Amino acid sequence: MQGIQGKPRWHRVIIQKGAATVLDHLAGTYARPAIALGARCACCSAETPYQMEYSPSSESFSTTPIRVPRCRECIAHLQSKNPNQDLALLAIVAWAGLIFMAVTTSWLYGIAAAVVVVAFVLFVIRRRRRRQVLQAQGHYTGLVIVAVPNAMHVRTTNPQLALDIAALNSRG
C-alpha cells in the first residue's frame, strides 16, 4: 500500500470481551480482552519477528503492556505509548496559564502561556507533516491502543493493520 497522499486516515477497530455490568464495575473484576496483532510491522506491514511493548493504559484503566510487531526500520518513528496523553496535558497547562493571566491580569503568565501554545501548535503541524512524508514512503506511524474495561480500542493509520486486527480477532 505504497504512497497514499494527503492527510492520514484513521481506522478504528474495537475488540470486546463480553459486556461490563454494574457488578463488574463495583467489584473491579473487569479486564482487557486478549488482542492478536499478527506478525506484520504495525507501521509498514513488513513481516517481522521483532516486537515492542506498548502500554494501552488510559487515565481510568491501568493494564499490562501488550506486544506490538515492529520491524527494525520503524524503531525510530513508531511510539510505544499513546502520544495524545502527553499532548493533552501540555495543552491543558498552556490554556490554564492563559486563563490565569486573564483572571489575575499578569502579563508574564500570559506571555509564557502564549509561547507554550505557539510551540504546541508548531509541534502538531510538524508532526502532521512528518507523518504525511512517512506515509508517502509506506510507513503509517499513527497507532493508538487504549484499554478500557472489557474492550480494546485500536486506532491506526495503517489500513492493512486494521484489516489484520479485525480478521485475527473476529468472533466465530
Secondary structure as GFF3:
##gff-version 3
##sequence-region A 1 172
A	DSSP	beta_strand	11	16	.	.	.	ID=ss1
A	DSSP	alpha_helix	22	27	.	.	.	ID=ss2
A	DSSP	beta_strand	51	54	.	.	.	ID=ss3
A	DSSP	beta_strand	66	69	.	.	.	ID=ss4
A	DSSP	three_ten_helix	72	74	.	.	.	ID=ss5
A	DSSP	alpha_helix	83	104	.	.	.	ID=ss6
A	DSSP	alpha_helix	107	136	.	.	.	ID=ss7
A	DSSP	beta_strand	143	148	.	.	.	ID=ss8
A	DSSP	beta_strand	151	156	.	.	.	ID=ss9
A	DSSP	alpha_helix	159	168	.	.	.	ID=ss10
###
